[in-house]
Amino acid sequence: MAERHAVRHASSGNCSVSGCDEPSVKTVSGKEASEKAKLSLAIGNGRAHLCKTHYREYKKATKTDRELDRLAW
Ligand SMILES: [Zn+2]
């Protein structure tokens, strides 16, 4: 099974989303990532490292807020 291999890799530089072992490209607030983007993080708090795919999801989720702000303004 490949899962055991993935856990080994997750020590650093990989995506913080549980079950994902892609290399991280961005570091974001773990709180925002879990609450706004609904990502299930393998970390409890602090910063979340996201891979390209999950960062896109995060950006999409947080962008909605900003667009609403802009519309209100
Ligand atoms: Zn990921």
N, CA, C, O and the ligand as a Tripos MOL2 file, in Angstrom:
@<TRIPOS>MOLECULE
protein
  293   291    74     0     0
PROTEIN
NO_CHARGES

@<TRIPOS>ATOM
      1 N           0.8460   -1.2060    0.0000 N.3       1 MET1
      2 CA          0.0000    0.0000    0.0000 C.3       1 MET1
      3 C           0.8750    1.2470    0.0000 C.2       1 MET1
      4 O           1.9550    1.2580    0.5900 O.2       1 MET1
      5 N           0.4190    2.2550   -0.6390 N.am      2 ALA2
      6 CA          1.2100    3.4810   -0.7760 C.3       2 ALA2
      7 C           1.0630    4.3890    0.4360 C.2       2 ALA2
      8 O           1.8470    5.3220    0.6060 O.2       2 ALA2
      9 N           0.0770    4.1310    1.2760 N.am      3 GLU3
     10 CA         -0.2120    5.0480    2.3800 C.3       3 GLU3
     11 C           0.9430    5.1660    3.3770 C.2       3 GLU3
     12 O           1.2610    6.2570    3.8500 O.2       3 GLU3
     13 N           1.5460    4.0580    3.6790 N.am      4 ARG4
     14 CA          2.6440    4.0800    4.6320 C.3       4 ARG4
     15 C           3.7610    4.9900    4.1250 C.2       4 ARG4
     16 O           4.3770    5.7400    4.8830 O.2       4 ARG4
     17 N           3.9900    4.9000    2.8670 N.am      5 HIS5
     18 CA          5.0070    5.7320    2.2230 C.3       5 HIS5
     19 C           4.6730    7.2130    2.3830 C.2       5 HIS5
     20 O           5.5490    8.0350    2.6530 O.2       5 HIS5
     21 N           3.3960    7.5360    2.2130 N.am      6 ALA6
     22 CA          2.9510    8.9330    2.2690 C.3       6 ALA6
     23 C           3.1610    9.5180    3.6570 C.2       6 ALA6
     24 O           3.5660   10.6740    3.7840 O.2       6 ALA6
     25 N           2.8970    8.7490    4.6850 N.am      7 VAL7
     26 CA          3.0550    9.2330    6.0520 C.3       7 VAL7
     27 C           4.5100    9.6080    6.3010 C.2       7 VAL7
     28 O           4.8050   10.6170    6.9410 O.2       7 VAL7
     29 N           5.3900    8.8020    5.8000 N.am      8 ARG8
     30 CA          6.8150    9.0760    5.9420 C.3       8 ARG8
     31 C           7.1760   10.4060    5.3190 C.2       8 ARG8
     32 O           8.0030   11.1510    5.8450 O.2       8 ARG8
     33 N           6.5470   10.6950    4.1930 N.am      9 HIS9
     34 CA          6.8630   11.8990    3.4270 C.3       9 HIS9
     35 C           6.3250   13.1560    4.0930 C.2       9 HIS9
     36 O           6.8220   14.2540    3.8460 O.2       9 HIS9
     37 N           5.3120   13.0010    4.9350 N.am     10 ALA10
     38 CA          4.5600   14.1490    5.4240 C.3      10 ALA10
     39 C           5.3060   14.9630    6.4780 C.2      10 ALA10
     40 O           4.7680   15.9480    6.9850 O.2      10 ALA10
     41 N           6.5160   14.5750    6.8120 N.am     11 SER11
     42 CA          7.2240   15.2540    7.8970 C.3      11 SER11
     43 C           7.4150   16.7410    7.6150 C.2      11 SER11
     44 O           7.2140   17.5640    8.5080 O.2      11 SER11
     45 N           7.7930   17.0940    6.4090 N.am     12 SER12
     46 CA          7.9520   18.5130    6.1180 C.3      12 SER12
     47 C           7.8550   18.7660    4.6170 C.2      12 SER12
     48 O           8.2050   17.9180    3.7950 O.2      12 SER12
     49 N           7.3690   19.9610    4.2890 N.am     13 GLY13
     50 CA          7.3130   20.3350    2.8820 C.3      13 GLY13
     51 C           6.1440   19.7570    2.1270 C.2      13 GLY13
     52 O           6.0240   19.9550    0.9180 O.2      13 GLY13
     53 N           5.2650   19.0330    2.8340 N.am     14 ASN14
     54 CA          4.1220   18.4710    2.1420 C.3      14 ASN14
     55 C           2.8270   19.1190    2.6080 C.2      14 ASN14
     56 O           2.7730   19.7860    3.6410 O.2      14 ASN14
     57 N           1.7890   18.8990    1.8120 N.am     15 CYS15
     58 CA          0.4830   19.4630    2.0840 C.3      15 CYS15
     59 C          -0.0330   19.0210    3.4600 C.2      15 CYS15
     60 O           0.1200   17.8610    3.8440 O.2      15 CYS15
     61 N          -0.6440   19.9550    4.1940 N.am     16 SER16
     62 CA         -1.1420   19.6540    5.5360 C.3      16 SER16
     63 C          -2.5160   19.0100    5.5270 C.2      16 SER16
     64 O          -2.9940   18.5670    6.5710 O.2      16 SER16
     65 N          -3.1570   18.9490    4.3730 N.am     17 VAL17
     66 CA         -4.4600   18.3160    4.3100 C.3      17 VAL17
     67 C          -4.2870   16.8170    4.4980 C.2      17 VAL17
     68 O          -3.4660   16.1840    3.8350 O.2      17 VAL17
     69 N          -5.0780   16.2580    5.4180 N.am     18 SER18
     70 CA         -4.9120   14.8450    5.7210 C.3      18 SER18
     71 C          -5.2530   13.9960    4.5090 C.2      18 SER18
     72 O          -6.2700   14.2070    3.8470 O.2      18 SER18
     73 N          -4.3990   13.0500    4.2370 N.am     19 GLY19
     74 CA         -4.6000   12.1750    3.1020 C.3      19 GLY19
     75 C          -3.9390   12.6700    1.8300 C.2      19 GLY19
     76 O          -3.9110   11.9690    0.8180 O.2      19 GLY19
     77 N          -3.4070   13.8860    1.8880 N.am     20 CYS20
     78 CA         -2.7660   14.4700    0.7090 C.3      20 CYS20
     79 C          -1.2570   14.5240    0.9350 C.2      20 CYS20
     80 O          -0.8040   14.9730    1.9880 O.2      20 CYS20
     81 N          -0.4960   14.0790   -0.0240 N.am     21 ASP21
     82 CA          0.9560   14.1030    0.1610 C.3      21 ASP21
     83 C           1.6580   14.8550   -0.9740 C.2      21 ASP21
     84 O           2.8110   14.5850   -1.3110 O.2      21 ASP21
     85 N           0.9180   15.8100   -1.5510 N.am     22 GLU22
     86 CA          1.5320   16.6430   -2.5750 C.3      22 GLU22
     87 C           2.4960   17.6320   -1.9140 C.2      22 GLU22
     88 O           2.3010   17.9910   -0.7530 O.2      22 GLU22
     89 N           3.5120   18.0690   -2.6180 N.am     23 PRO23
     90 CA          4.4040   19.0830   -2.0450 C.3      23 PRO23
     91 C           3.6690   20.3980   -1.8430 C.2      23 PRO23
     92 O           2.8740   20.8060   -2.6890 O.2      23 PRO23
     93 N           3.9340   21.0630   -0.7210 N.am     24 SER24
     94 CA          3.2260   22.3040   -0.4330 C.3      24 SER24
     95 C           3.8380   23.4500   -1.2280 C.2      24 SER24
     96 O           5.0490   23.5040   -1.4400 O.2      24 SER24
     97 N           2.9770   24.3640   -1.6610 N.am     25 VAL25
     98 CA          3.4450   25.5300   -2.4050 C.3      25 VAL25
     99 C           3.1620   26.8180   -1.6420 C.2      25 VAL25
    100 O           3.8030   27.8400   -1.8850 O.2      25 VAL25
    101 N           2.2000   26.7690   -0.7180 N.am     26 LYS26
    102 CA          1.8330   27.9780    0.0260 C.3      26 LYS26
    103 C           1.5810   27.6400    1.4840 C.2      26 LYS26
    104 O           1.1730   26.5270    1.8170 O.2      26 LYS26
    105 N           1.8260   28.6070    2.3430 N.am     27 THR27
    106 CA          1.5060   28.4620    3.7560 C.3      27 THR27
    107 C           0.4270   29.4710    4.1120 C.2      27 THR27
    108 O           0.5810   30.6680    3.8700 O.2      27 THR27
    109 N          -0.6580   28.9860    4.6850 N.am     28 VAL28
    110 CA         -1.7820   29.8540    5.0110 C.3      28 VAL28
    111 C          -2.1930   29.6320    6.4580 C.2      28 VAL28
    112 O          -1.6480   28.7600    7.1340 O.2      28 VAL28
    113 N          -3.1460   30.4120    6.9310 N.am     29 SER29
    114 CA         -3.6780   30.2170    8.2790 C.3      29 SER29
    115 C          -4.4620   28.9110    8.3410 C.2      29 SER29
    116 O          -5.3790   28.6860    7.5520 O.2      29 SER29
    117 N          -4.0930   28.0610    9.2830 N.am     30 GLY30
    118 CA         -4.7820   26.7830    9.4010 C.3      30 GLY30
    119 C          -6.2500   26.9580    9.7180 C.2      30 GLY30
    120 O          -7.0910   26.1650    9.2930 O.2      30 GLY30
    121 N          -6.5520   28.0080   10.4740 N.am     31 LYS31
    122 CA         -7.9320   28.2790   10.8500 C.3      31 LYS31
    123 C          -8.7730   28.6170    9.6170 C.2      31 LYS31
    124 O          -9.8700   28.0870    9.4370 O.2      31 LYS31
    125 N          -8.2540   29.4920    8.7870 N.am     32 GLU32
    126 CA         -8.9850   29.8680    7.5790 C.3      32 GLU32
    127 C          -9.1330   28.6750    6.6490 C.2      32 GLU32
    128 O         -10.1820   28.4720    6.0390 O.2      32 GLU32
    129 N          -8.0790   27.8970    6.5500 N.am     33 ALA33
    130 CA         -8.1150   26.7560    5.6390 C.3      33 ALA33
    131 C          -9.1810   25.7560    6.0610 C.2      33 ALA33
    132 O          -9.8710   25.1860    5.2170 O.2      33 ALA33
    133 N          -9.3170   25.5430    7.3670 N.am     34 SER34
    134 CA        -10.3000   24.5490    7.8050 C.3      34 SER34
    135 C         -11.6980   25.1430    7.8710 C.2      34 SER34
    136 O         -12.6720   24.4670    7.5400 O.2      34 SER34
    137 N         -11.8110   26.4100    8.3000 N.am     35 GLU35
    138 CA        -13.1480   26.9870    8.4730 C.3      35 GLU35
    139 C         -13.7380   27.5030    7.1660 C.2      35 GLU35
    140 O         -14.9210   27.2950    6.8950 O.2      35 GLU35
    141 N         -12.9370   28.1640    6.3670 N.am     36 LYS36
    142 CA        -13.4670   28.7580    5.1370 C.3      36 LYS36
    143 C         -13.4010   27.8010    3.9610 C.2      36 LYS36
    144 O         -14.3690   27.6520    3.2160 O.2      36 LYS36
    145 N         -12.2650   27.1560    3.8000 N.am     37 ALA37
    146 CA        -12.1070   26.2710    2.6490 C.3      37 ALA37
    147 C         -12.5600   24.8570    2.9570 C.2      37 ALA37
    148 O         -12.5850   24.0050    2.0690 O.2      37 ALA37
    149 N         -12.9250   24.5950    4.2270 N.am     38 LYS38
    150 CA        -13.4180   23.2870    4.6380 C.3      38 LYS38
    151 C         -12.4120   22.1850    4.3330 C.2      38 LYS38
    152 O         -12.7870   21.0730    3.9580 O.2      38 LYS38
    153 N         -11.1550   22.4990    4.4950 N.am     39 LEU39
    154 CA        -10.1300   21.4860    4.2950 C.3      39 LEU39
    155 C          -9.9020   20.7630    5.6150 C.2      39 LEU39
    156 O          -9.8540   21.3900    6.6740 O.2      39 LEU39
    157 N          -9.7650   19.4750    5.5510 N.am     40 SER40
    158 CA         -9.4940   18.7400    6.7900 C.3      40 SER40
    159 C          -7.9860   18.6080    6.9470 C.2      40 SER40
    160 O          -7.3260   17.8720    6.2140 O.2      40 SER40
    161 N          -7.4660   19.3350    7.9130 N.am     41 LEU41
    162 CA         -6.0260   19.4380    8.0640 C.3      41 LEU41
    163 C          -5.4900   18.3820    9.0140 C.2      41 LEU41
    164 O          -6.1480   17.9780    9.9730 O.2      41 LEU41
    165 N          -4.3000   17.9610    8.7210 N.am     42 ALA42
    166 CA         -3.6470   16.9840    9.5870 C.3      42 ALA42
    167 C          -2.9780   17.6640   10.7690 C.2      42 ALA42
    168 O          -2.3900   16.9900   11.6160 O.2      42 ALA42
    169 N          -3.0560   18.9840   10.8400 N.am     43 ILE43
    170 CA         -2.4680   19.7250   11.9500 C.3      43 ILE43
    171 C          -3.5610   20.3060   12.8140 C.2      43 ILE43
    172 O          -4.6750   20.5150   12.3330 O.2      43 ILE43
    173 N          -3.2770   20.5750   14.0810 N.am     44 GLY44
    174 CA         -4.2920   21.0780   14.9950 C.3      44 GLY44
    175 C          -4.5250   22.5660   14.8220 C.2      44 GLY44
    176 O          -5.6700   23.0120   14.7430 O.2      44 GLY44
    177 N          -3.4640   23.3290   14.7630 N.am     45 ASN45
    178 CA         -3.6150   24.7790   14.6880 C.3      45 ASN45
    179 C          -2.3990   25.3730   13.9760 C.2      45 ASN45
    180 O          -1.5550   24.6530   13.4430 O.2      45 ASN45
    181 N          -2.3350   26.6980   13.9830 N.am     46 GLY46
    182 CA         -1.1730   27.3330   13.3760 C.3      46 GLY46
    183 C          -1.2460   27.3790   11.8640 C.2      46 GLY46
    184 O          -2.3180   27.5790   11.2930 O.2      46 GLY46
    185 N          -0.1230   27.1960   11.2230 N.am     47 ARG47
    186 CA         -0.0630   27.3510    9.7920 C.3      47 ARG47
    187 C          -0.3090   26.0470    9.0600 C.2      47 ARG47
    188 O           0.0970   24.9710    9.4980 O.2      47 ARG47
    189 N          -0.9900   26.1810    7.9280 N.am     48 ALA48
    190 CA         -1.2380   25.0240    7.0940 C.3      48 ALA48
    191 C          -0.4340   25.1650    5.8140 C.2      48 ALA48
    192 O          -0.4100   26.2280    5.1920 O.2      48 ALA48
    193 N           0.2090   24.1070    5.4370 N.am     49 HIS49
    194 CA          0.9440   24.1030    4.1780 C.3      49 HIS49
    195 C           0.0630   23.4410    3.1360 C.2      49 HIS49
    196 O          -0.3980   22.3150    3.3220 O.2      49 HIS49
    197 N          -0.1640   24.1400    2.0500 N.am     50 LEU50
    198 CA         -1.0850   23.6200    1.0450 C.3      50 LEU50
    199 C          -0.3790   23.3520   -0.2740 C.2      50 LEU50
    200 O           0.5120   24.0960   -0.6840 O.2      50 LEU50
    201 N          -0.7910   22.2840   -0.9240 N.am     51 CYS51
    202 CA         -0.2930   21.9980   -2.2590 C.3      51 CYS51
    203 C          -1.0550   22.8710   -3.2550 C.2      51 CYS51
    204 O          -1.9710   23.6050   -2.8840 O.2      51 CYS51
    205 N          -0.6680   22.7800   -4.4970 N.am     52 LYS52
    206 CA         -1.2670   23.6310   -5.5230 C.3      52 LYS52
    207 C          -2.7800   23.4530   -5.5730 C.2      52 LYS52
    208 O          -3.5350   24.4250   -5.6210 O.2      52 LYS52
    209 N          -3.2070   22.1910   -5.5600 N.am     53 THR53
    210 CA         -4.6360   21.8930   -5.6640 C.3      53 THR53
    211 C          -5.4150   22.4450   -4.4870 C.2      53 THR53
    212 O          -6.4410   23.1030   -4.6620 O.2      53 THR53
    213 N          -4.9250   22.1740   -3.2880 N.am     54 HIS54
    214 CA         -5.6630   22.6210   -2.1160 C.3      54 HIS54
    215 C          -5.5360   24.1170   -1.9140 C.2      54 HIS54
    216 O          -6.4330   24.7360   -1.3430 O.2      54 HIS54
    217 N          -4.4610   24.7040   -2.3600 N.am     55 TYR55
    218 CA         -4.3460   26.1580   -2.2750 C.3      55 TYR55
    219 C          -5.3690   26.8160   -3.1980 C.2      55 TYR55
    220 O          -5.9250   27.8680   -2.8820 O.2      55 TYR55
    221 N          -5.6020   26.1880   -4.3260 N.am     56 ARG56
    222 CA         -6.6090   26.7240   -5.2410 C.3      56 ARG56
    223 C          -7.9870   26.6910   -4.5860 C.2      56 ARG56
    224 O          -8.7660   27.6380   -4.7000 O.2      56 ARG56
    225 N          -8.2740   25.5870   -3.8990 N.am     57 GLU57
    226 CA         -9.5490   25.4930   -3.1820 C.3      57 GLU57
    227 C          -9.6400   26.5550   -2.0970 C.2      57 GLU57
    228 O         -10.6740   27.1960   -1.9110 O.2      57 GLU57
    229 N          -8.5470   26.7230   -1.3980 N.am     58 TYR58
    230 CA         -8.5000   27.7230   -0.3320 C.3      58 TYR58
    231 C          -8.7190   29.1200   -0.8980 C.2      58 TYR58
    232 O          -9.4740   29.9240   -0.3510 O.2      58 TYR58
    233 N          -8.0420   29.3830   -1.9990 N.am     59 LYS59
    234 CA         -8.1370   30.7080   -2.6130 C.3      59 LYS59
    235 C          -9.5550   30.9800   -3.0900 C.2      59 LYS59
    236 O         -10.0850   32.0820   -2.9450 O.2      59 LYS59
    237 N         -10.1510   29.9400   -3.6640 N.am     60 LYS60
    238 CA        -11.5360   30.0730   -4.1360 C.3      60 LYS60
    239 C         -12.4620   30.4070   -2.9700 C.2      60 LYS60
    240 O         -13.3200   31.2830   -3.0750 O.2      60 LYS60
    241 N         -12.2760   29.7010   -1.8650 N.am     61 ALA61
    242 CA        -13.1380   29.8780   -0.6950 C.3      61 ALA61
    243 C         -12.9510   31.2600   -0.0740 C.2      61 ALA61
    244 O         -13.9250   31.8920    0.3370 O.2      61 ALA61
    245 N         -11.7250   31.7260   -0.0040 N.am     62 THR62
    246 CA        -11.4790   33.0200    0.6320 C.3      62 THR62
    247 C         -11.7720   34.1570   -0.3170 C.2      62 THR62
    248 O         -12.0870   35.2660    0.1160 O.2      62 THR62
    249 N         -11.6730   33.8960   -1.6020 N.am     63 LYS63
    250 CA        -11.9360   34.9290   -2.5980 C.3      63 LYS63
    251 C         -13.4010   35.3330   -2.5680 C.2      63 LYS63
    252 O         -13.7380   36.4990   -2.7730 O.2      63 LYS63
    253 N         -14.2650   34.3620   -2.3120 N.am     64 THR64
    254 CA        -15.6980   34.6480   -2.2430 C.3      64 THR64
    255 C         -15.9700   35.7520   -1.2260 C.2      64 THR64
    256 O         -16.7490   36.6720   -1.4740 O.2      64 THR64
    257 N         -15.3140   35.6380   -0.0860 N.am     65 ASP65
    258 CA        -15.4560   36.6720    0.9420 C.3      65 ASP65
    259 C         -15.0660   38.0320    0.4190 C.2      65 ASP65
    260 O         -15.7670   39.0260    0.6060 O.2      65 ASP65
    261 N         -13.9260   38.0470   -0.2430 N.am     66 ARG66
    262 CA        -13.4310   39.3370   -0.7290 C.3      66 ARG66
    263 C         -14.3470   39.9210   -1.7830 C.2      66 ARG66
    264 O         -14.5430   41.1350   -1.8450 O.2      66 ARG66
    265 N         -14.9140   39.0460   -2.6190 N.am     67 GLU67
    266 CA        -15.8050   39.5740   -3.6430 C.3      67 GLU67
    267 C         -17.0740   40.1290   -3.0280 C.2      67 GLU67
    268 O         -17.6090   41.1370   -3.4890 O.2      67 GLU67
    269 N         -17.5500   39.4740   -1.9920 N.am     68 LEU68
    270 CA        -18.7240   39.9960   -1.2900 C.3      68 LEU68
    271 C         -18.4030   41.3570   -0.6810 C.2      68 LEU68
    272 O         -19.2100   42.2850   -0.7360 O.2      68 LEU68
    273 N         -17.2270   41.4550   -0.1060 N.am     69 ASP69
    274 CA        -16.7870   42.7420    0.4430 C.3      69 ASP69
    275 C         -16.8110   43.8210   -0.6220 C.2      69 ASP69
    276 O         -17.2810   44.9380   -0.4100 O.2      69 ASP69
    277 N         -16.2830   43.4380   -1.7800 N.am     70 ARG70
    278 CA        -16.1670   44.4080   -2.8440 C.3      70 ARG70
    279 C         -17.5530   44.8440   -3.3420 C.2      70 ARG70
    280 O         -17.7720   46.0160   -3.6510 O.2      70 ARG70
    281 N         -18.4720   43.8910   -3.4140 N.am     71 LEU71
    282 CA        -19.8180   44.2090   -3.8560 C.3      71 LEU71
    283 C         -20.5000   45.1460   -2.8550 C.2      71 LEU71
    284 O         -21.2020   46.0800   -3.2410 O.2      71 LEU71
    285 N         -20.2850   44.8850   -1.5890 N.am     72 ALA72
    286 CA        -20.8860   45.7100   -0.5540 C.3      72 ALA72
    287 C         -20.3470   47.1400   -0.6250 C.2      72 ALA72
    288 O         -21.0430   48.1110   -0.3280 O.2      72 ALA72
    289 N         -19.1030   47.2240   -1.0250 N.am     73 TRP73
    290 CA        -18.4520   48.5300   -1.0750 C.3      73 TRP73
    291 C         -18.9140   49.2360   -2.3500 C.2      73 TRP73
    292 O         -18.4970   50.3630   -2.6160 O.2      73 TRP73
    293 ZN         -3.0760   18.9600   -0.8080 Zn       74 ZN74
@<TRIPOS>BOND
     1     1     2 1
     2     2     3 1
     3     3     4 2
     4     3     5 am
     5     5     6 1
     6     6     7 1
     7     7     8 2
     8     7     9 am
     9     9    10 1
    10    10    11 1
    11    11    12 2
    12    11    13 am
    13    13    14 1
    14    14    15 1
    15    15    16 2
    16    15    17 am
    17    17    18 1
    18    18    19 1
    19    19    20 2
    20    19    21 am
    21    21    22 1
    22    22    23 1
    23    23    24 2
    24    23    25 am
    25    25    26 1
    26    26    27 1
    27    27    28 2
    28    27    29 am
    29    29    30 1
    30    30    31 1
    31    31    32 2
    32    31    33 am
    33    33    34 1
    34    34    35 1
    35    35    36 2
    36    35    37 am
    37    37    38 1
    38    38    39 1
    39    39    40 2
    40    39    41 am
    41    41    42 1
    42    42    43 1
    43    43    44 2
    44    43    45 am
    45    45    46 1
    46    46    47 1
    47    47    48 2
    48    47    49 am
    49    49    50 1
    50    50    51 1
    51    51    52 2
    52    51    53 am
    53    53    54 1
    54    54    55 1
    55    55    56 2
    56    55    57 am
    57    57    58 1
    58    58    59 1
    59    59    60 2
    60    59    61 am
    61    61    62 1
    62    62    63 1
    63    63    64 2
    64    63    65 am
    65    65    66 1
    66    66    67 1
    67    67    68 2
    68    67    69 am
    69    69    70 1
    70    70    71 1
    71    71    72 2
    72    71    73 am
    73    73    74 1
    74    74    75 1
    75    75    76 2
    76    75    77 am
    77    77    78 1
    78    78    79 1
    79    79    80 2
    80    79    81 am
    81    81    82 1
    82    82    83 1
    83    83    84 2
    84    83    85 am
    85    85    86 1
    86    86    87 1
    87    87    88 2
    88    87    89 am
    89    89    90 1
    90    90    91 1
    91    91    92 2
    92    91    93 am
    93    93    94 1
    94    94    95 1
    95    95    96 2
    96    95    97 am
    97    97    98 1
    98    98    99 1
    99    99   100 2
   100    99   101 am
   101   101   102 1
   102   102   103 1
   103   103   104 2
   104   103   105 am
   105   105   106 1
   106   106   107 1
   107   107   108 2
   108   107   109 am
   109   109   110 1
   110   110   111 1
   111   111   112 2
   112   111   113 am
   113   113   114 1
   114   114   115 1
   115   115   116 2
   116   115   117 am
   117   117   118 1
   118   118   119 1
   119   119   120 2
   120   119   121 am
   121   121   122 1
   122   122   123 1
   123   123   124 2
   124   123   125 am
   125   125   126 1
   126   126   127 1
   127   127   128 2
   128   127   129 am
   129   129   130 1
   130   130   131 1
   131   131   132 2
   132   131   133 am
   133   133   134 1
   134   134   135 1
   135   135   136 2
   136   135   137 am
   137   137   138 1
   138   138   139 1
   139   139   140 2
   140   139   141 am
   141   141   142 1
   142   142   143 1
   143   143   144 2
   144   143   145 am
   145   145   146 1
   146   146   147 1
   147   147   148 2
   148   147   149 am
   149   149   150 1
   150   150   151 1
   151   151   152 2
   152   151   153 am
   153   153   154 1
   154   154   155 1
   155   155   156 2
   156   155   157 am
   157   157   158 1
   158   158   159 1
   159   159   160 2
   160   159   161 am
   161   161   162 1
   162   162   163 1
   163   163   164 2
   164   163   165 am
   165   165   166 1
   166   166   167 1
   167   167   168 2
   168   167   169 am
   169   169   170 1
   170   170   171 1
   171   171   172 2
   172   171   173 am
   173   173   174 1
   174   174   175 1
   175   175   176 2
   176   175   177 am
   177   177   178 1
   178   178   179 1
   179   179   180 2
   180   179   181 am
   181   181   182 1
   182   182   183 1
   183   183   184 2
   184   183   185 am
   185   185   186 1
   186   186   187 1
   187   187   188 2
   188   187   189 am
   189   189   190 1
   190   190   191 1
   191   191   192 2
   192   191   193 am
   193   193   194 1
   194   194   195 1
   195   195   196 2
   196   195   197 am
   197   197   198 1
   198   198   199 1
   199   199   200 2
   200   199   201 am
   201   201   202 1
   202   202   203 1
   203   203   204 2
   204   203   205 am
   205   205   206 1
   206   206   207 1
   207   207   208 2
   208   207   209 am
   209   209   210 1
   210   210   211 1
   211   211   212 2
   212   211   213 am
   213   213   214 1
   214   214   215 1
   215   215   216 2
   216   215   217 am
   217   217   218 1
   218   218   219 1
   219   219   220 2
   220   219   221 am
   221   221   222 1
   222   222   223 1
   223   223   224 2
   224   223   225 am
   225   225   226 1
   226   226   227 1
   227   227   228 2
   228   227   229 am
   229   229   230 1
   230   230   231 1
   231   231   232 2
   232   231   233 am
   233   233   234 1
   234   234   235 1
   235   235   236 2
   236   235   237 am
   237   237   238 1
   238   238   239 1
   239   239   240 2
   240   239   241 am
   241   241   242 1
   242   242   243 1
   243   243   244 2
   244   243   245 am
   245   245   246 1
   246   246   247 1
   247   247   248 2
   248   247   249 am
   249   249   250 1
   250   250   251 1
   251   251   252 2
   252   251   253 am
   253   253   254 1
   254   254   255 1
   255   255   256 2
   256   255   257 am
   257   257   258 1
   258   258   259 1
   259   259   260 2
   260   259   261 am
   261   261   262 1
   262   262   263 1
   263   263   264 2
   264   263   265 am
   265   265   266 1
   266   266   267 1
   267   267   268 2
   268   267   269 am
   269   269   270 1
   270   270   271 1
   271   271   272 2
   272   271   273 am
   273   273   274 1
   274   274   275 1
   275   275   276 2
   276   275   277 am
   277   277   278 1
   278   278   279 1
   279   279   280 2
   280   279   281 am
   281   281   282 1
   282   282   283 1
   283   283   284 2
   284   283   285 am
   285   285   286 1
   286   286   287 1
   287   287   288 2
   288   287   289 am
   289   289   290 1
   290   290   291 1
   291   291   292 2
@<TRIPOS>SUBSTRUCTURE
     1 MET1         2 RESIDUE 1 A MET
     2 ALA2         6 RESIDUE 1 A ALA
     3 GLU3        10 RESIDUE 1 A GLU
     4 ARG4        14 RESIDUE 1 A ARG
     5 HIS5        18 RESIDUE 1 A HIS
     6 ALA6        22 RESIDUE 1 A ALA
     7 VAL7        26 RESIDUE 1 A VAL
     8 ARG8        30 RESIDUE 1 A ARG
     9 HIS9        34 RESIDUE 1 A HIS
    10 ALA10       38 RESIDUE 1 A ALA
    11 SER11       42 RESIDUE 1 A SER
    12 SER12       46 RESIDUE 1 A SER
    13 GLY13       50 RESIDUE 1 A GLY
    14 ASN14       54 RESIDUE 1 A ASN
    15 CYS15       58 RESIDUE 1 A CYS
    16 SER16       62 RESIDUE 1 A SER
    17 VAL17       66 RESIDUE 1 A VAL
    18 SER18       70 RESIDUE 1 A SER
    19 GLY19       74 RESIDUE 1 A GLY
    20 CYS20       78 RESIDUE 1 A CYS
    21 ASP21       82 RESIDUE 1 A ASP
    22 GLU22       86 RESIDUE 1 A GLU
    23 PRO23       90 RESIDUE 1 A PRO
    24 SER24       94 RESIDUE 1 A SER
    25 VAL25       98 RESIDUE 1 A VAL
    26 LYS26      102 RESIDUE 1 A LYS
    27 THR27      106 RESIDUE 1 A THR
    28 VAL28      110 RESIDUE 1 A VAL
    29 SER29      114 RESIDUE 1 A SER
    30 GLY30      118 RESIDUE 1 A GLY
    31 LYS31      122 RESIDUE 1 A LYS
    32 GLU32      126 RESIDUE 1 A GLU
    33 ALA33      130 RESIDUE 1 A ALA
    34 SER34      134 RESIDUE 1 A SER
    35 GLU35      138 RESIDUE 1 A GLU
    36 LYS36      142 RESIDUE 1 A LYS
    37 ALA37      146 RESIDUE 1 A ALA
    38 LYS38      150 RESIDUE 1 A LYS
    39 LEU39      154 RESIDUE 1 A LEU
    40 SER40      158 RESIDUE 1 A SER
    41 LEU41      162 RESIDUE 1 A LEU
    42 ALA42      166 RESIDUE 1 A ALA
    43 ILE43      170 RESIDUE 1 A ILE
    44 GLY44      174 RESIDUE 1 A GLY
    45 ASN45      178 RESIDUE 1 A ASN
    46 GLY46      182 RESIDUE 1 A GLY
    47 ARG47      186 RESIDUE 1 A ARG
    48 ALA48      190 RESIDUE 1 A ALA
    49 HIS49      194 RESIDUE 1 A HIS
    50 LEU50      198 RESIDUE 1 A LEU
    51 CYS51      202 RESIDUE 1 A CYS
    52 LYS52      206 RESIDUE 1 A LYS
    53 THR53      210 RESIDUE 1 A THR
    54 HIS54      214 RESIDUE 1 A HIS
    55 TYR55      218 RESIDUE 1 A TYR
    56 ARG56      222 RESIDUE 1 A ARG
    57 GLU57      226 RESIDUE 1 A GLU
    58 TYR58      230 RESIDUE 1 A TYR
    59 LYS59      234 RESIDUE 1 A LYS
    60 LYS60      238 RESIDUE 1 A LYS
    61 ALA61      242 RESIDUE 1 A ALA
    62 THR62      246 RESIDUE 1 A THR
    63 LYS63      250 RESIDUE 1 A LYS
    64 THR64      254 RESIDUE 1 A THR
    65 ASP65      258 RESIDUE 1 A ASP
    66 ARG66      262 RESIDUE 1 A ARG
    67 GLU67      266 RESIDUE 1 A GLU
    68 LEU68      270 RESIDUE 1 A LEU
    69 ASP69      274 RESIDUE 1 A ASP
    70 ARG70      278 RESIDUE 1 A ARG
    71 LEU71      282 RESIDUE 1 A LEU
    72 ALA72      286 RESIDUE 1 A ALA
    73 TRP73      290 RESIDUE 1 A TRP
    74 ZN74       293 GROUP 0 **** ****
